[in-house]
């Protein structure tokens, strides 16, 4: 099975906070029963491939279950449907609620949505994504004030390839060599199923999935997996409140396949 994360260069997906993600786009549709009785409303989630049809099918099936109960009354049905959307940064939920007189059993169902990927996800992916967003570097990771800026270039340690990399300077924004592509860690790692954790005291980012764990320190060109460290020619850095890593981190550390298509979109694939 292949899991793919993709992004268009310079796209709006480089949001810096939950408020920058647009609210879920949906329209409210009325649901009517026998005799055109208005029985409530349900959402049509625009652009979330197939979710609108899935929701409508669920409403129809619940109404059919109500009709099959002994409480069904064509003239004055007691069945009702309502919904409540909620936005949570990159993610959103829709709770669909059903009501009706006994013996029909009322209930609800929750749909989980990744707005950036424009698709429905399961609860586990939703919980992991929300947790990763909360653990991701925030404004306290920004580079220190001018008086705390790291020393000049003569203290910059060269990597094995001779390229200059940033010392452990607490997040100072030092540009990587021009040929090294830097990408946003969370935007690619989370859709692939990785969880991120941030330790502000040491400026350490941990990337994990199951038994796998990799760590990095902002400003240090050293990426550690199971006690083994590799240098990728550029240190992780903070840019617009997000951790940026070399594209090669996904290939050499996480074992992914990374490429760019004809439109300049980076595609990162993890084979399971």
Secondary structure as UniProt FT lines:
FT   STRAND          2..8
FT   TURN            9..10
FT   TURN            12..13
FT   HELIX           18..20
FT   STRAND          26..32
FT   HELIX           34..36
FT   STRAND          38..45
FT   TURN            46..47
FT   TURN            49..50
FT   HELIX           51..67
FT   TURN            70..71
FT   STRAND          80..88
FT   TURN            89..90
FT   STRAND          91..99
FT   TURN            102..103
FT   STRAND          107..114
FT   TURN            115..118
FT   STRAND          119..121
FT   HELIX           123..135
FT   HELIX           139..141
FT   HELIX           146..148
FT   HELIX           153..155
FT   TURN            160..161
FT   TURN            178..179
FT   STRAND          182..184
FT   HELIX           185..189
FT   HELIX           190..192
FT   STRAND          195..199
FT   TURN            200..203
FT   STRAND          204..209
FT   TURN            210..211
FT   STRAND          212..217
FT   TURN            218..219
FT   STRAND          223..225
FT   TURN            226..227
FT   STRAND          228..230
FT   STRAND          237..239
FT   TURN            240..241
FT   STRAND          242..246
FT   HELIX           249..253
FT   STRAND          257..260
FT   TURN            262..263
FT   STRAND          265..271
//
